[in-house]
Amino acid sequence: MTDETSHHRFLTLVQVAEELNVKQSLVQGLIRTGELRAFQVGGRGMWRVGRRDVEDYIDQAYKRTAERIAAGELTDDGDTAEGE
């Protein structure tokens, strides 16, 4: 986590997107699919993600990637084995 977000228990979607270096729309998609836990506070669009939930998501992403490499679905450079 960045110094700015490391002291916050809950992060905004913008902060999560910055931490993961992705667009906010991807974070919203991860929440919709249940891959990333979040909760809504107050009015529309006021979402928060726990700092630990972001770390758990990253840990799971590492595990999924390692499993795909071990299964031969990905090469070590990140390309798919099928050449996609």
C-alpha positions as CSV (number, residue, x, y, z in Angstrom):
1,M,0.0,0.0,0.0
2,T,1.1,3.5,-0.6
3,D,2.0,5.7,2.4
4,E,-1.2,7.7,1.7
5,T,-3.5,4.6,2.0
6,S,-1.6,2.5,4.5
7,H,-3.1,4.2,7.5
8,H,-6.7,4.0,6.3
9,R,-8.8,0.9,7.2
10,F,-11.1,1.4,4.3
11,L,-10.3,2.6,0.8
12,T,-12.3,4.3,-1.9
13,L,-12.6,2.7,-5.3
14,V,-10.3,5.3,-6.7
15,Q,-7.7,4.4,-4.0
16,V,-8.1,0.7,-4.8
17,A,-7.7,1.4,-8.5
18,E,-4.5,3.4,-7.9
19,E,-3.1,0.6,-5.6
20,L,-3.8,-2.1,-8.2
21,N,-2.7,0.3,-11.1
22,V,-6.0,-0.4,-12.9
23,K,-9.0,1.6,-14.0
24,Q,-11.8,2.2,-11.5
25,S,-14.2,0.4,-13.8
26,L,-12.2,-2.8,-13.4
27,V,-12.4,-2.4,-9.6
28,Q,-16.2,-2.0,-9.9
29,G,-16.3,-5.2,-12.1
30,L,-14.3,-7.1,-9.5
31,I,-16.8,-6.0,-6.9
32,R,-19.8,-7.0,-9.1
33,T,-18.4,-10.5,-9.7
34,G,-17.6,-11.0,-6.0
35,E,-13.9,-11.3,-6.6
36,L,-13.3,-8.2,-4.4
37,R,-15.3,-7.6,-1.2
38,A,-16.7,-4.1,-0.7
39,F,-19.6,-2.4,0.9
40,Q,-21.7,0.6,0.2
41,V,-21.8,3.5,2.7
42,G,-24.4,6.2,2.6
43,G,-25.6,7.4,-0.8
44,R,-25.2,6.1,-4.2
45,G,-21.6,5.4,-5.3
46,M,-20.1,5.6,-1.8
47,W,-18.2,2.2,-1.9
48,R,-15.4,1.2,0.5
49,V,-13.0,-1.7,0.3
50,G,-11.2,-3.0,3.4
51,R,-7.4,-2.8,3.1
52,R,-7.2,-6.5,4.1
53,D,-9.6,-7.3,1.3
54,V,-7.3,-5.7,-1.2
55,E,-4.4,-7.7,0.1
56,D,-6.5,-10.9,0.0
57,Y,-7.4,-10.2,-3.6
58,I,-3.7,-9.8,-4.5
59,D,-2.8,-13.0,-2.7
60,Q,-5.5,-14.9,-4.6
61,A,-4.4,-13.4,-7.9
62,Y,-0.8,-14.6,-7.2
63,K,-2.1,-18.1,-6.4
64,R,-4.3,-18.3,-9.6
65,T,-1.4,-17.1,-11.7
66,A,0.9,-19.7,-10.2
67,E,-1.7,-22.5,-10.8
68,R,-2.1,-21.4,-14.4
69,I,1.7,-21.4,-14.9
70,A,2.0,-24.9,-13.3
71,A,-0.9,-26.2,-15.5
72,G,0.9,-24.9,-18.6
73,E,-1.9,-22.3,-19.3
74,L,0.6,-19.4,-19.1
75,T,4.2,-19.1,-19.8
76,D,6.6,-17.4,-17.4
77,D,6.4,-14.2,-19.5
78,G,2.6,-14.0,-19.0
79,D,1.6,-15.1,-22.5
80,T,-1.0,-17.8,-22.8
81,A,0.1,-21.2,-23.9
82,E,-2.3,-21.0,-26.9
83,G,-0.7,-17.8,-28.1
84,E,-3.6,-15.6,-27.4
